[in-house]
Amino acid sequence: MSRQPEVEKEQGGFDPGAVRRMFAILNREIAWLDNAATTQRPEPVLQAMDRFYRQHNANTRRSVHRLGAEATAAYEGARAAVAQFIGAAAPEEVVFTSGTTAGINLVAAGLARREIGPGDEVWVSAMEHHSNWVPWQQAVQRLGATLKVIPLTPERRLDLAAFRKGLAARKAKWVAVAWVSNVLGAVNDVRAICDAAHGAGAQVLVDGAQGVAHLPVDVAAMDCDFFAFSGHKMYGPMGIGALWGRSGLLGQMDPLMLGGEMIARVDERSATWAEVPYRFEGGTPNVAGAVGLGEAIGWVRTLPAAAHGYVADLARETAQQLAALPGVTVWGPAEGRVSLVSFSVEGVHAHDVAQVLDGRGIAVRAGHMCAQPLMRRLGIESAVRVSFAPYNTRDEVRRLLEGVRAARELFT
C-alpha cells in the first residue's frame, strides 16, 4: 500500500503537504523531481476536462445547437484566461497550439521566413532548447541567412555585451531566446534583449515554457513580439499551449494548418483566411485541453507568493548541497536559479545516476535535455536534472542526495 510522505509546514506559513494532496498521482511512493519536463495535474484540472467531455462535448464554432454553443464558450473562455494571465491586450492575440514547439514553428515558418533573406542574421542564445534552435537553423539554411549565437559569460549567463556588439551591424531580423534555461535554470533578462533587438530593427520571440509556472508573466512589460508556452509545464494537460503575438504581426502571418474552420471562403482555385486567431487553428481544436489549461491558470494564480519562494529555495538549497558532494559538478549560475538544478557526477553516466535514483523512487531527467549545443559548450554530453514544484519536499531532496552518493559509490 502506498502512503503520503511526511510533510512539514514550512516557515512563512506555506504548506507543501496541502498542495501535494491535490495531486492523486503523488499518492504513489514517488518523488517527482522531473517537473521541468512535465508537471503533474491537480484535481481541479482533471475535473474540468472530465466535466467538459461529460457535459459539453462538441465541436466549436461549427454548430447552432446547444452543446456547440457551450463548447465554444468554454474554448473562448480559456482563451480569455490565457490572455489575462500573460498580460495580452485582447484574447484575439492568443493562438491555441499543441505547445511551445508548435508556436515557435508557426512563427518561424509562417512569418519569419518571408522576412529573412541572404545576408540577414537570426540570433538564438547558447541556452536554447532544440525547439527554439532547429526551426531557426533550418530557416536560415534555406534562405541564405546566418544563424548567430548569443554566447555565455564565464558565470554561464548570456553575454549581452557581446550580443549588443553583434547587433551593431544591423543585419539581425529575428532574435529567439528562452526566458528560463531548461538546463541552467538561469532567468534571462528578456526585456534587455528585446530593447537591444528592437533598437537594431529585429523582432523577438520568447520561449516561455520554463518560466510560466514560476514567474509573473507580462508580455507588455517584456516588450517581446511573440511569446510561446506549453500547458503541461504549468500543471495543465499535454497537447495544448499558446502563442501570443502582437496583433499587427499575427495579421501578417501565414497559417500552416490548412483545412476546416480556418477559412473565410473557399473557391475552386483560391481561398481566403478567417480572422486572427482562428486562421491558425485549423482542424478540430483540443477544446478539453484548452479548458484544462484555463483551469490550470486559475490554479496557478491561487498559489501564494510563498509557494514560488519555496520552490526557488528548494532549487538553491539543492544546488548548494549537490555542489558540496565529492565529484559532483552543478551547472548554472550560483544566484538567480528559479526551479531546477542540473549536475554531473564524475565518472558516472547521467543515465546510470538516473537509474539508481529511479530504483529509490526518485524521478529525474537525464540526457542532453534537448540542448546539445549548450551541452557541448559546457564540455559534457549529458547531465542529470532535478526540478521542483510546490508539492516537493525537503525530505525528497534528502533522498536525492542519498541516491547520488549511492550512485557514485556504485560506479566509481
Secondary structure, DSSP 8 states (H G I E B T S, - for coil): ----------TTS--HHHHHTT-GGGGSS-EE-BTTT-----HHHHHHHHHIIIII---SSS--SHHHHHHHHHHHHHHHHHHHHHT-S-GGGEEEESSHHHHHHHHIIIIIHHH--TT-EEEEETT--GGGTHHHHHHHHHHT-EEEEE-B-TTSSB-HHHHHHHHTT--EEEEEEESB-TTT-BB--HHHHHHHHHHTT-EEEEE-TTTTTTS---HHHHT-SEEEEEGGGTTS-TT-EEEEE-HHHHHH---SS-STTSEEEE-SS-EEE-STTGGG--SS--HHHHHHHHHHHHHHHHS-HHHHHHHHHHHHHHHHHHHTSTTEEEES-SS-B-SEEEEEETTB-HHHHHHHHHHTTEE-EEE-TT-HHHHHHHT-S-EEEEE--TT--HHHHHHHHHHHHHHHHHH-
